[in-house]
């Protein structure tokens, strides 16, 4: 997976979790991506878990936490998103 993402063909990687049980695995994948890829794409978390995990941003170090794709796009377009360790993400198109 890392090799595919590192090629630069992805603008964003989205994780959808239905329960808190999935968060630990997603956190491990996110950490691994950040360590092994010099310029990872924007990492987004969504899904039903958002209503069941308070302070989710402390559990999973993604760039965007959104209740749906429209919400994520609105955050990106408004400049609210800052890629970890980078400047604000810009959306074109």
N, C-alpha and C positions, 0 to 999 in steps of 0.2 A: 504494500500500500504506500509506504513512504516513497518508493521510487516513482510511482505513478504521480504522486502529488508534487514531488520535487521537480518534475519536468516542467512545471509552470503552466500546465494546461488548465488549471483550476483557479477560478477567481474566488471561490468560496467552498467550504466543506460544511455541510449541515448535519447535525446530530439530532435525532428525534428520540426522546425517551418517554416511555409510558409510565415508568415507575422509578422510585428512588433507587431500587436495586441496580438499575442500569448505570447510575451516575459514577460509580467507582470505576467501571470499565471505560467510560467515556473520559473521565479525568486522566486515566493512565494513557489513553491514546493521544489526548490533547498534549499532555506533558511530553510524550515521546516525539510528537510532531514538532513541537517547539524546540526541542533539544537537537533533533537530527536534521531539520530543514532550515537553511539560513534565512529564507524569506517565505514563511508559510502563507497560504491564502487566509482570508478572513475565516474564522471558525465560529460557527453559530450553533446555539443550543435552543431547542424548542420541544414541544410535546406536552402531554398531559402532566408530566412531572412538575411543571412550573407551578402548579397549584398545590403541590404537596411537599415542597422542599424550601423552607425559608432560608434566606441567605445563600441561595444556590450559587451566586457568583463567587462565593468563597470556596465552594466545593469543586467547581469546574472552571478553569481559567480560559474560558472562551472570550471572543471579542464581542459577540452579540448574544443576548438572551432575548428571545422574542416569542410572543404567543402565536405567531403565524407568519407566513411569508410576507404578507402585506406589512405587518408591523416591522419586520426585519428590514424590508426595503425602505420604509419610511425613516427608520433610524439611520440607515446608510446615507440616504439622500439628504437628510437634515444635517449631516456632519456630526452626529452624536457619537459615532463609533470611532474608537481609537484602537488600532491594532496594537497588540501587546508589544511594547518597546518601540513603537513606530509613531509616525505622525498620524493625524486623522485620515481614515480611509476615504478615498474619493470614489464616487460611482459615476461612470460615464454612460452615455447613451440615453 
